C-alpha cells in the first residue's frame, strides 16, 4: 500500500531530498507506510531510506536529519486514510438515541485505534486487524483506551450486539502481557452490568494490571423508540455503584498505592453525595470520562481567586449558561467571587435539555435552540458565558447547528465560550 503526499513543508528534510507534493510515499527504511501511525513512528530515526513514486518512477531518497525531527510530508487527511467506524450496535449507544435531522457527521461512530493513541478516543477492540494488534505491540503504543463495559464475554456480546465482542477481550490481555498501558471505560446500565457483574469486571481488570478504570452511568435521551429498554440511574442505584467503586478503589490504594478505580461525577450527583476533593483523583487520568472534572475546576478556580490581585471595587454583571448538573457548583463559585468582589454579579442559568430529553443534564449536550428559548427575555447583564464544550471543536456551532452569532443576535448580548479550566472561568467572570 502507498499514500499520496499532498504537500511538502518548505526547507524540511523531505523538501531538501527532492520529494514533492503529488508523489506517493511507499516505505521508510523498508517499512511499508499505511497510515499516520506508521509514518509518525518510522520517520523518527536519524537516517532514513524513503522510497516513493514520482511521475511513475520508484525512487529512494537517503535522508539524514536530527533524531525525532519531522520529515516534513503532509497528507490530504490527518490519518492518511478513512476513519474506522464502529461495527457494534451497543444497547446504550448515545448516537442511536439522537434525534433525526442533525448533520450527518454527528451520526458517525468512530472505533479507531489510531484516534485512541493520538487523541484519547476509546475503542472497543472489535474491529482491530491482526496487523493493527501486532503494530500496537511492536511500536509499544501507549496508552490504549478501551471501552470494556464488562469482562463477562457473553454479557459483552449482548451489550454490544456483536458475537465477537467477548473474544476481543483476549486482545486486551495480550496488550497487558506486552506492557501496553491500558485505560478502561465501563458504561454502567442498571440491572445489566452493575452489582456482581461490575465486581467481576473490576476484579478482572485489576488482575490484568490496567492503569485506570472510569465507571460512567449510561446516558438516556428521550429518543429511544425501538431501542433496548434501559432504566436511568436513581439515587439508590447510583449509590450502589459508588459503594462498589469506592470499595475497590480503597483496596487498590492500599495494595498498589493508587486508586485506579474512579466513578464519574454524574454518579455522585445522582446519589446526592458530596464530590471528593481534587487529591482523591490523583493524576486525573479519567478526566475525559467526566471523572473529577468538577473537583479540578474547583481546585483551579479557588487557587486562581486567592491569587488574583484585581481592583476590589470591580463592577461586572454576567450570566453563565450551563447544564443542570453543574449549575449548583458554578453558583458556589460565583458566590465565592462575590465575597471578594462585592460588585461582581454572576448569575448562573441552568438550561433544561428539551432537545435530547430531560434526563440529559450535562453542559456539553446543551443546544443553541434550548439556550435561546430559555434565556430570551431574561436580564443577562453585560455578557453571556458558555462552556466551550457546548460547541463543536474549533467552531462556533452548537450540536443543532445554531451558531454563537445566532445567539448573540437573538438575545442581543455578547457570547463568550470559556475554556474548561478554573482559571479561565475566573478571568471570564472578572474581565
VMD Tcl script that draws the C-alpha trace (Angstrom):
set ca {
  {0.00 0.00 0.00}
  {1.15 3.58 -0.61}
  {-0.04 7.03 0.41}
  {-0.36 10.14 -1.74}
  {1.73 13.08 -0.49}
  {-0.37 16.24 -0.56}
  {2.45 18.72 0.02}
  {5.95 19.03 1.47}
  {6.93 21.55 4.11}
  {9.38 24.10 2.74}
  {13.02 23.62 3.79}
  {12.19 20.31 5.53}
  {14.34 17.19 5.19}
  {11.93 15.78 2.61}
  {11.94 19.03 0.63}
  {15.75 19.12 0.54}
  {15.74 15.49 -0.64}
  {13.61 16.42 -3.64}
  {10.29 14.85 -2.60}
  {7.33 16.84 -3.87}
  {3.59 17.13 -3.45}
  {1.85 14.65 -5.75}
  {4.49 11.97 -5.15}
  {3.46 8.75 -3.42}
  {5.09 7.54 -0.21}
  {5.76 3.78 -0.22}
  {8.04 2.94 2.70}
  {10.54 4.25 5.23}
  {13.57 2.05 5.99}
  {11.78 -0.84 4.23}
  {8.72 -0.48 6.48}
  {5.50 -0.12 4.49}
  {3.62 3.09 5.30}
  {-0.12 2.52 5.59}
  {-1.29 5.41 7.77}
  {-0.32 8.11 10.25}
  {0.94 5.72 12.95}
  {3.42 4.08 10.57}
  {4.58 7.45 9.29}
  {4.97 9.04 12.71}
  {6.80 6.03 14.14}
  {9.24 5.27 11.31}
  {10.17 8.90 10.50}
  {11.86 9.41 13.88}
  {15.24 7.82 13.05}
  {18.30 9.89 12.13}
  {18.96 8.04 8.88}
  {16.07 7.24 6.57}
  {15.73 5.46 3.23}
  {12.46 6.89 1.94}
  {11.00 5.00 -1.01}
  {8.49 6.96 -3.06}
  {6.99 7.11 -6.54}
  {7.38 10.26 -8.64}
  {5.90 10.52 -12.15}
  {5.53 6.72 -12.22}
  {9.16 6.10 -11.29}
  {10.08 4.44 -7.97}
  {12.85 6.36 -6.24}
  {14.72 6.20 -2.92}
  {15.81 9.30 -1.01}
  {18.56 8.81 1.59}
  {17.98 11.35 4.34}
  {19.92 12.34 7.43}
  {18.20 14.55 10.00}
  {18.11 15.10 13.79}
  {16.53 12.21 15.68}
  {12.78 12.76 16.30}
  {12.70 15.68 13.85}
  {9.75 15.78 11.45}
  {10.36 14.55 7.92}
  {8.06 17.25 6.51}
  {5.48 15.34 4.49}
  {1.85 16.44 4.59}
  {-1.16 14.38 3.54}
  {-4.73 15.04 2.50}
  {-6.15 13.79 5.80}
  {-4.53 13.59 9.21}
  {-4.98 9.81 9.47}
  {-3.81 9.37 5.84}
  {-6.84 7.17 5.15}
  {-10.50 6.87 6.18}
  {-11.54 6.87 9.81}
  {-12.59 3.41 11.05}
  {-16.24 3.17 12.04}
  {-17.81 1.10 14.81}
  {-19.25 -2.32 13.93}
  {-21.25 -2.70 17.12}
  {-24.86 -1.90 17.96}
  {-24.47 -1.25 21.67}
  {-27.68 -1.20 23.68}
  {-26.60 2.08 25.32}
  {-25.09 3.84 22.27}
  {-25.77 7.57 22.53}
  {-25.62 8.15 18.78}
  {-28.54 5.76 18.26}
  {-30.53 7.94 20.67}
  {-30.05 11.21 18.81}
  {-32.98 12.87 17.06}
  {-33.20 12.75 13.28}
  {-32.35 15.68 11.06}
  {-28.96 16.64 12.52}
  {-25.85 16.99 10.36}
  {-24.60 13.66 9.02}
  {-21.19 13.79 10.71}
  {-22.84 13.59 14.16}
  {-24.15 10.11 13.41}
  {-20.70 8.69 12.63}
  {-19.48 6.17 15.22}
  {-15.69 6.03 15.36}
  {-13.85 2.97 16.64}
  {-10.32 3.71 15.51}
  {-7.20 2.58 17.37}
  {-5.20 5.44 15.87}
  {-7.56 8.00 17.38}
  {-7.16 6.26 20.74}
  {-3.43 6.86 20.67}
  {-3.47 10.31 19.06}
  {-6.49 11.93 20.72}
  {-7.52 9.72 23.64}
  {-10.64 8.23 21.99}
  {-11.95 4.94 23.38}
  {-12.10 1.81 21.20}
  {-13.94 -1.50 21.62}
  {-11.25 -3.79 20.07}
  {-13.95 -5.45 17.93}
  {-12.61 -4.25 14.57}
  {-8.85 -4.45 15.11}
  {-7.00 -6.42 12.43}
  {-4.10 -8.74 13.26}
  {-1.81 -6.16 11.61}
  {-3.06 -3.41 13.92}
  {-2.71 -5.60 17.02}
  {0.85 -6.55 16.15}
  {1.70 -2.96 15.30}
  {0.47 -1.65 18.67}
  {2.64 -4.24 20.40}
  {5.67 -3.67 18.13}
  {5.54 0.12 18.43}
  {4.57 -0.15 22.10}
  {1.78 2.36 21.54}
  {0.55 3.59 24.93}
  {-1.83 4.28 26.36}
  {-4.64 2.42 24.61}
  {-8.11 3.50 25.79}
  {-10.66 0.69 25.75}
  {-14.43 0.67 26.15}
  {-14.78 -2.56 28.13}
  {-18.23 -2.28 29.81}
  {-17.93 -5.84 31.14}
  {-15.33 -8.62 31.21}
  {-18.07 -11.27 31.04}
  {-17.71 -12.43 27.39}
  {-21.34 -13.47 26.97}
  {-22.68 -10.31 28.53}
  {-20.32 -8.17 26.42}
  {-21.69 -9.81 23.26}
  {-25.22 -9.00 24.43}
  {-24.45 -5.41 25.40}
  {-22.61 -4.66 22.16}
  {-24.77 -6.78 19.86}
  {-21.64 -8.31 18.38}
  {-20.94 -12.03 18.63}
  {-17.18 -11.35 18.54}
  {-17.21 -8.78 21.36}
  {-16.36 -11.39 24.01}
  {-13.45 -12.83 22.04}
  {-11.91 -9.40 21.58}
  {-11.27 -9.20 25.34}
  {-8.32 -11.54 24.70}
  {-6.67 -8.70 22.74}
  {-6.63 -6.61 25.90}
  {-4.90 -9.46 27.73}
  {-2.22 -9.55 25.01}
  {-1.67 -5.82 25.34}
  {-1.31 -6.12 29.11}
  {1.16 -9.01 28.76}
  {3.29 -6.87 26.45}
  {3.38 -3.87 28.78}
  {0.89 -1.66 26.93}
  {-0.70 0.90 29.28}
  {-4.49 0.42 29.29}
  {-7.17 2.87 30.38}
  {-10.66 1.40 30.64}
  {-14.18 2.73 30.48}
  {-17.25 0.93 31.85}
  {-20.62 2.38 30.82}
  {-22.92 1.00 33.51}
  {-26.57 0.15 32.79}
  {-28.71 -0.53 35.88}
  {-29.70 -4.18 36.16}
  {-27.31 -5.30 33.42}
  {-23.62 -4.79 34.18}
  {-23.79 -3.33 37.69}
  {-23.80 -5.24 41.00}
  {-21.91 -8.55 40.87}
  {-21.15 -8.09 37.17}
  {-19.39 -4.84 38.00}
  {-17.44 -6.59 40.76}
  {-16.38 -9.29 38.31}
  {-15.20 -6.71 35.79}
  {-13.21 -4.76 38.37}
  {-11.61 -7.95 39.71}
  {-10.56 -8.99 36.20}
  {-9.22 -5.57 35.22}
  {-7.25 -5.14 38.43}
  {-5.72 -8.59 37.95}
  {-4.82 -7.63 34.39}
  {-2.92 -4.60 35.71}
  {-4.75 -1.83 33.87}
  {-3.77 1.77 34.50}
  {-7.24 3.16 35.24}
  {-10.95 2.33 35.16}
  {-13.63 5.01 34.69}
  {-17.11 3.92 35.73}
  {-19.69 6.00 33.88}
  {-23.52 5.98 34.12}
  {-25.48 5.33 30.93}
  {-26.93 8.46 29.33}
  {-30.50 8.14 28.09}
  {-32.26 10.60 25.77}
  {-35.97 10.80 25.01}
  {-35.34 9.41 21.51}
  {-35.16 5.68 22.28}
  {-38.06 4.37 20.21}
  {-37.42 0.74 19.24}
  {-34.20 0.50 21.24}
  {-33.30 -1.86 24.08}
  {-35.27 -0.96 27.25}
  {-32.90 0.64 29.75}
  {-33.55 2.24 33.13}
  {-31.96 5.54 34.17}
  {-29.94 5.79 37.36}
  {-31.68 6.96 40.52}
  {-30.30 7.80 43.95}
  {-30.29 4.16 45.13}
  {-28.75 2.56 42.04}
  {-26.13 5.31 41.78}
  {-25.25 4.83 45.46}
  {-24.82 1.07 44.96}
  {-22.40 1.60 42.09}
  {-20.49 4.25 44.06}
  {-20.16 1.90 47.04}
  {-18.56 -0.74 44.81}
  {-16.24 1.76 43.11}
  {-15.06 3.22 46.40}
  {-14.61 -0.23 47.94}
  {-12.40 -1.37 45.06}
  {-10.62 1.98 44.88}
  {-9.72 1.74 48.56}
  {-8.38 -1.80 48.05}
  {-6.23 -0.67 45.11}
  {-4.93 2.30 47.09}
  {-3.88 0.00 49.92}
  {-2.34 -2.62 47.62}
  {-0.81 -0.56 44.81}
  {-0.61 2.96 46.24}
  {-3.04 4.13 43.54}
  {-6.82 4.19 43.48}
  {-7.15 3.03 39.81}
  {-11.00 2.79 40.03}
  {-12.92 6.07 39.70}
  {-16.60 6.91 39.33}
  {-17.87 9.72 37.12}
  {-19.02 12.96 38.74}
  {-22.55 12.27 37.49}
  {-22.85 9.24 39.78}
  {-22.11 11.41 42.85}
  {-24.66 13.96 41.68}
  {-27.30 11.25 41.08}
  {-26.59 9.76 44.51}
  {-26.76 13.19 46.20}
  {-23.29 12.66 47.63}
  {-20.53 15.17 48.16}
  {-17.88 15.06 45.47}
  {-14.36 14.05 46.54}
  {-11.62 16.69 46.67}
  {-9.05 17.08 43.89}
  {-6.45 15.00 45.78}
  {-8.75 11.96 45.53}
  {-8.35 11.83 41.75}
  {-4.54 11.57 41.81}
  {-3.35 12.46 38.25}
  {-6.88 12.87 36.81}
  {-6.30 10.01 34.37}
  {-10.04 9.63 33.67}
  {-10.88 13.28 33.07}
  {-12.20 12.65 29.54}
  {-14.90 10.43 31.07}
  {-16.22 13.18 33.32}
  {-14.29 11.84 36.29}
  {-13.02 14.57 38.61}
  {-13.96 17.45 36.30}
  {-15.78 19.41 38.98}
  {-13.12 18.81 41.64}
  {-10.40 20.01 39.26}
  {-12.47 23.05 38.27}
  {-12.94 23.99 41.95}
  {-9.26 23.48 42.74}
  {-8.05 25.62 39.83}
  {-10.71 28.29 40.36}
  {-10.13 28.80 44.09}
  {-6.36 28.83 43.65}
  {-6.67 31.49 40.93}
  {-9.17 33.50 43.01}
  {-6.88 33.50 46.02}
  {-4.00 34.65 43.81}
  {-5.97 37.32 41.93}
  {-4.99 40.88 42.82}
  {-7.50 42.94 40.85}
  {-9.39 46.05 41.95}
  {-11.82 45.01 44.73}
  {-14.29 47.68 43.56}
  {-14.56 45.99 40.16}
  {-18.15 46.02 38.86}
  {-19.46 43.35 36.48}
  {-22.79 41.73 35.62}
  {-22.71 38.48 33.67}
  {-24.65 35.26 33.12}
  {-23.33 31.72 32.84}
  {-25.49 29.25 30.88}
  {-24.76 25.59 31.64}
  {-26.21 22.11 32.05}
  {-28.40 21.42 35.06}
  {-25.98 19.05 36.80}
  {-23.12 21.53 37.24}
  {-25.26 24.61 37.98}
  {-25.15 24.33 41.82}
  {-21.35 24.10 41.75}
  {-21.00 27.12 39.47}
  {-23.31 29.08 41.76}
  {-20.99 28.28 44.65}
  {-18.02 29.59 42.67}
  {-19.96 32.73 41.72}
  {-20.72 33.29 45.41}
  {-17.02 32.96 46.24}
  {-16.25 35.67 43.68}
  {-18.87 37.99 45.13}
  {-17.42 37.57 48.61}
  {-14.13 39.01 47.34}
  {-15.61 41.37 44.71}
  {-18.98 42.62 46.06}
  {-19.84 44.47 42.84}
  {-19.37 41.44 40.58}
  {-22.67 39.68 39.95}
  {-22.59 36.39 38.04}
  {-25.96 34.73 37.54}
  {-25.99 31.00 36.73}
  {-28.79 29.79 34.44}
  {-29.16 26.02 34.08}
  {-30.60 25.04 30.69}
  {-33.19 22.25 30.67}
  {-32.43 19.89 27.78}
  {-35.63 19.85 25.75}
  {-33.74 18.77 22.62}
  {-32.30 15.47 23.86}
  {-34.66 14.96 26.81}
  {-34.77 15.94 30.45}
  {-32.62 13.02 31.61}
  {-29.69 14.67 29.82}
  {-28.29 17.38 32.07}
  {-24.63 17.95 31.10}
  {-23.35 21.19 29.58}
  {-21.74 19.52 26.56}
  {-25.15 18.48 25.20}
  {-26.92 21.82 25.58}
  {-28.02 23.02 22.13}
  {-28.42 26.53 20.80}
  {-32.20 26.48 20.39}
  {-32.72 25.49 24.05}
  {-30.29 28.20 25.08}
  {-32.16 30.86 23.13}
  {-35.68 29.80 24.10}
  {-34.90 29.65 27.83}
  {-32.83 32.86 28.06}
  {-34.93 35.05 25.76}
  {-36.42 37.97 27.66}
  {-34.25 37.47 30.75}
  {-31.90 40.08 32.19}
  {-28.49 38.63 31.32}
  {-26.18 41.50 32.22}
  {-23.28 42.56 30.00}
  {-22.08 39.19 28.74}
  {-23.24 35.60 28.35}
  {-20.63 32.98 29.23}
  {-20.96 29.40 27.96}
  {-18.61 26.44 28.45}
  {-16.69 25.73 25.27}
  {-17.79 22.07 25.39}
  {-21.21 23.22 24.11}
  {-19.60 23.96 20.75}
  {-18.21 21.75 18.04}
  {-14.43 21.60 18.44}
  {-12.74 24.54 16.77}
  {-16.04 26.07 15.63}
  {-18.73 28.46 16.86}
  {-21.54 25.95 16.27}
  {-23.79 24.07 18.72}
  {-24.88 20.46 18.10}
  {-28.12 21.65 16.46}
  {-26.19 23.89 14.01}
  {-27.24 27.09 15.78}
  {-24.20 29.40 15.90}
  {-22.95 31.68 18.65}
  {-23.70 34.55 16.28}
  {-27.35 33.39 16.14}
  {-27.45 33.50 19.94}
  {-25.80 36.92 20.05}
  {-28.19 38.42 17.52}
  {-31.33 36.89 19.07}
  {-30.51 37.70 22.70}
  {-28.68 40.95 21.98}
  {-25.68 40.11 24.10}
  {-22.00 39.26 23.70}
  {-21.45 35.49 23.87}
  {-18.11 34.15 25.12}
  {-17.11 30.48 25.09}
  {-14.94 29.73 28.14}
  {-12.18 27.13 28.12}
  {-12.61 24.25 30.56}
  {-10.33 25.41 33.35}
  {-10.92 27.11 36.68}
  {-8.56 29.97 35.90}
  {-10.23 30.64 32.53}
  {-13.63 30.69 34.22}
  {-12.49 33.18 36.87}
  {-10.94 35.51 34.29}
  {-14.13 35.33 32.19}
  {-16.17 36.35 35.24}
  {-13.91 39.28 36.12}
  {-12.57 40.60 32.83}
}
mol new
graphics top color blue
foreach p $ca { graphics top sphere $p radius 0.5 }
foreach p [lrange $ca 0 end-1] q [lrange $ca 1 end] { graphics top cylinder $p $q radius 0.2 }
display resetview
